[in-house]
Amino acid sequence: MSFVSLLQPDEADPVLIATPSGAADFLLACDHAGRLLPRRLGMLGLPDSELRRHIGWDIGIWAVTQRLSTRLDAVAIGQRYSRLVIDCNRAPGVPSSIPLVSESTAIPGNVDLSQADRDAREREIFRPYHDRLASELDRRAGRRTLLIAMHSFTPVYLGVARPWHAGVLFNRDARLARITLDLLRAEPGLVVGENEPYAVSDLTDYTVPVHAERRGLAHVELEIRQDLIADAVGQARWADLLARLLPAAAEGLGASG
């Protein structure tokens, strides 16, 4: 099999780190932090306006995660390349890992890829990010860790408006999610979805099933609506809110979580 190199030596590392020496029990993971494209891929056949949309990244969420990381003194790990290159919250090989269509937008640069091309995206973007998460969790072996997967969602999807301000997602283990959901719903004026607008599963997610469920770690996947965190004011507001509620959720979980 031929070998294909994706990133040039001077291109940015796929892994983003905030508060690397954070001492909190929380570990923040941000799969769709950025929308950078490797030079070799050009624009994937898309105009810049498409790449700036939700199909290219989770708008606003890395800024929230950085602020939250500082407020909690928690390590945060993000992935800076666009989800259209390879989705770091999908198992490699599933159709949505390297999408041919995202929402209703065709992705020309993902058509007819060789296996070597696919392997390069996994090897140089997907693996470094998940290896960094795994190594951080290995480093914490024997101590309490709560994994918080940070995401954002578009206010309108395929023409349908979404009423939720935020969503709390989980799959097999709802310990931390239930407490977090109750705390968020107790906030005045917030509409919070339970497994809305998405739900966690082995087919549609990777970070929670692999890094949290397999290790038996308490966890929650959070979704924030993008119009609420599109600017610095909203990003700070949501970071402050979560910095107040997540420690309360951890306390409610008890020392065994």
Secondary structure, DSSP 8 states (H G I E B T S, - for coil): ------S-TTS--SEEEESTT--SSEEEEETT---B--GGGTTTT--HHHHTSTTTS-TTHHHHHHHHHHHHT-EEEEE-B-TTT--TTS-TTSTTTS-SEETTEE-GGGTT--HHHHHHHIIIIIHHHHHHHHHHHHHTTTS--EEEEEEEE-SEETTEE---SEEEE-SS--HHHHHHHHHHHTSTT--EEES-S----TTT-SHIIIIIITTT--EEEEEEEGGGSSSHHHHHHHHHHHHHHHHHHHHHH-TT-
